[in-house]
């Protein structure tokens, strides 16, 4: 057990799997697969495994996605890291091929591939053109593509190991705002399920559901509400496809109140799906969601941070729902 950052934990999982499987490859552009944490050895995948297995491509995200898909079809495990500005460029490859090939071949074509897709998480300073890449809803909508979004280094490592061992394609959404988050993470490899939400806090007054980069503010709001006497059950989705419907429904049956929190846009945000599933299974519950408004992000950081869901927004919405 040692203190590790989010990215260090991800690359540590990849490093272990590449050591176990000499045919596994990693493809990247711009961002070299290097990570360091104080007191720990530097991870440099290119230096350890060589350029034949760790390939620095040209800036062509669609080609990168197609390459790992081809490797998967040929029987090799593969992963690619696509920065936020390239997510839209590879969408067609994931939507039209990654999610469909197993079904189109009657299950004969295995797809042991992972797409690590960076999300800026509605971050000020990236300008409107780049701050929109909270892509969770886009990829969770694709049939056949598992979509996960860990919110801390411990889950990031365990879910990356699980994703790399899965025989189906996985979109591993990486919230850039969590890049420098550090916590104690086990040194040995371990797996975390790709289909189970995590209950971060137990309570009976209200259920609050969040995911990914929004979880730090959700947890902050949880502590504020608890200090004011509210019994909050907080759920970290971790997986957007498949969604752990059972955990959500069981919680809402107990609390009868559900508040969802998303950094993505209000319309069709993941919270809307969570509310729909709860409403289909729980009678007499009340619902509310907090999300980024349906508007382009402004350039001014003060305005941007005011629009993005934060602990104060969550606390106010929870009080309104419970009151």
N, C-alpha and C positions, 0 to 999 in steps of 0.2 A: 504494500500500500504506500502510495506517495502522492504528493501534490502535483496535479497535472492540469494543463489547460484543455479546452475543448478540442482544439485542433491536434494537440499532441496525442490525446486519447484516441482520436479517429485514426491517425497515422500509425499509432502503436498497434491497433487492431489489424490494419492493412499489412503492416510489417510482419506480424505473426503469421497471417494467412499466406503471404508470399513466401515465407520461409518454409511453410509446410507443403506448398504446391508450386513446383518449379515451372509450371506452365502458366501460372497466373500473370497477367500484365496490368500495368497502370498507364493511363494516357492523360496528359495534361497540356495546358497552354498557359503561358504567362506566369502562373503561380507554381513554383517548384515545390515538390512534396518534401518539405523540410519543416521540422518543428523542434523547439527546444523548451525545456522547463528547468528552472534552477535545481541543481543537484542531480539531474538525470542526464543520461547520454543523449546527444543530439540525434534525431532521426532524420536521415537523408536517404530516401528510397532510391534515388537515381545513383548515388554513390555506392550503395550496398548491392543493388541488383543489376546495375548496368543499363545502358541505353537501349538494349534490345528488349528488355522487359519493362523499363520505365521510359516511355517515349514522349519527348517534347515535340509537339506537332506545330504546324503553322496555326494561325488564328482562323480556325474553321470548325465551329462547334458542331455543325451538322455532320461533317466528316468524322469528328471524334465519336459522336454518338453511333454513327453507322459502323465505325471500326470495332467498337466493343460489342455491338450486336453481332457482327460477323464472327468475332472471336467466340462469342457464346454459342452460336450455331455450329461452329467447328468443334465445340467441346471444351474450350478453355474458359476458365473464369477470368473476368475482366472488370475493371472499374475505371471510370473517368471522372475527373474533377472539372466542372464547368463553372467559371466565374459568373457573377450576376449579370454582366452585360451580354452574356452569350446564351442565356436560358431560352429566350424567344427564338433564337436561331436553330435550336435543336428540337424544338417542340414537335415539328412534323415527324421527325424520325421516331420519337417516342410514342406519339399518338397513333401513327399509322403502321408502325412495325413492332416496336417493343411490346406493346400491350396485346398484339393480335397474333403473332407468329405461332405461339404454342397452340392456340385454338385452331388456327388455320391448318396446322399440320396434325390435328387430332392428338396433340400432346407429345408427338414424337420429337419435336424441336425443344430442347431445354434451353433456358435463357439465364444462365448463372451470371448475370451482369448487374452492376450497381452504377447508377448515375448520381454522383454527388453534385447537387445543384445549390449553389450559393444564393441566399436570399438576403438582401440588404435590410429587410425588416422595417421598411418605412423609416429610414435613417436620415436625419438632416445632414446637409452638406454634400449629398450625392447628386443634387439637382433633380428636377422632376422627371427627366428622362430615365434616370437610374433608380430613383427611390420607389418606383412602382413594383419592383420585383419581389413582392410577397406572393410567391407563385403557388402557394399551397393548394388553392382551389383548382387551378388549372390542371395540375398533374393528378390530384385525387379523383378527378372526373374521368380519367382514362381507364376503361375496363382492362383487366389483366395486368396492370402495373401497380404493385404494392407501393404505398407512399407513406413514409415515416418522417417524423420531425422531432428528434430528441431535444430536450431543453437543458441538459447539463452534461458535463464530461463523462460521468459514470454511465448514463444511458447511452451516450454517443458511442462509447467503446463497445458495450455489449450489443447494441443494435447494429453496429457496423459488422461485427463478427457474424451475427445472425444473417445479415443481408448478404454478406459475401459467401455464406454457405447455402443460401437459398437457391433453389433451382428455377426460380422465377425472377423476372426483372424487378429491380427495386429502385425507386426514386428516393434517395436519401437527402432530404432537404436540410440544408446547413444554414442556420440563422447567423449571418455575419456579426450581428451584435453580440453574440455569445463567444466570439473567437477567443477572447482573453479571460473568460470565466475559468476559475481554478478551484479545484476541490480534490479531496483524497479519492484516488481511483486505484483499484487493485492492479497489481503488476501482471498477474497471470491472465490468460485469455478466458473469457466467459461469455455466455450468450444472454441476451435480453429479448423476450418475445417481441415479434413484429406485429402482434395483434392484441396486445393488452395495454389498457390505460393504467395509470398509476394514481392511487389515492394519496395525495400529499398531506391532507388534513381531514380528520373525521368530524362531522357535526350533524345537527338535525334541523337547523333553521333554514338553510339555503345551500344549494349546490352551485358551485362556480366551476366552469369548465374552460380551460385554456390550452395552449400548445406552444411549442417552440419558443421563439424570441419574446413572446408576450408573457411567458410564465414568471419572470422576475417581478413584474408589476403585479401579476395576479397574487403571488405569494406575499408581496409587501402589503397589498390590500387585505389579504386574509388575516395577517397579523394585526392590522389596524382595526378590523372589524371584531376580531376576538377580544382585543383590549377594551372594546366598547360593549362587550357582553354578548355578541352574536356568535352562535354556534355554526361554523362554516365547514362544509365538506368541499374540499378543493380537489379537482381531478385534472391531471395532466394527460391529455389524449395520447401523446407519443406516436400514435398511428392514425392517419387519416383514411387509409384504406388498407386493410379493413378497419372500420371503426369498432371499438369495443362497446357495442350497444348495451350489453348486459350490465356492465358496470355503471353506465350512465342511468339506465332505467331503474336499477336497484336503488341508486342514490336518490333519484327524483321521487320515487315512490315513498321514500322516507321523509324527504324535506318538503315536497310539493311546490318547490320553487327552484327555477333553473335560470342562472345568469351565465351567458357565454361571452367570452372575451377574445377578440381577434385583432391582429395588426393589419390584416388584409381588409379590402373594401367591404362595406356594409352589405351590399347586394350579393347574395349567394356566397357569403363567407362560410368557412367550415362550421361556425356556430349555428348557422341557419339549418344545416343538415342535422346537427346535434339536437336542436330544438324539435325538428320534424320527427326524429326517431323517438324522442321522449314523448311527444304529443300523441304519437300513434299507439303508445303502450301504457301511458299513465293518464287516468282521468282526473280532472279537477286540479291540475297543476297550473301554476302561473309561470310565464316566460318573459325574458328580456335579454337583449344582446347589446354589447358594446363593441364597436368596430371603427375602423378608419372611415371617415365620411367618403361618400362617392364624389370625390373631387381631386383634381391633380394636386400633388404636394406642393406647397409654396416654397419659395427659396429661403425666406426668413426663418431661421431656426426657432425663434420664439413662437411664431405661428404654427410651424410644423409640429412642435412638441405639444402645443395646445390641442391640435387635432388628433394626435396619436393617443390611443387609449393608455391611461396611466392609473396609478393607484387611486388618485382622487376621483377619477371618473368611475372606477369600479366600485369604490366605497359608496358613492352617491347613488349609483344604479342599484346596488344591493339593498341599501336602506329604503329606497323607493319600492322595491319589489317586496321586501319583507313587511314594510309598513302598510 
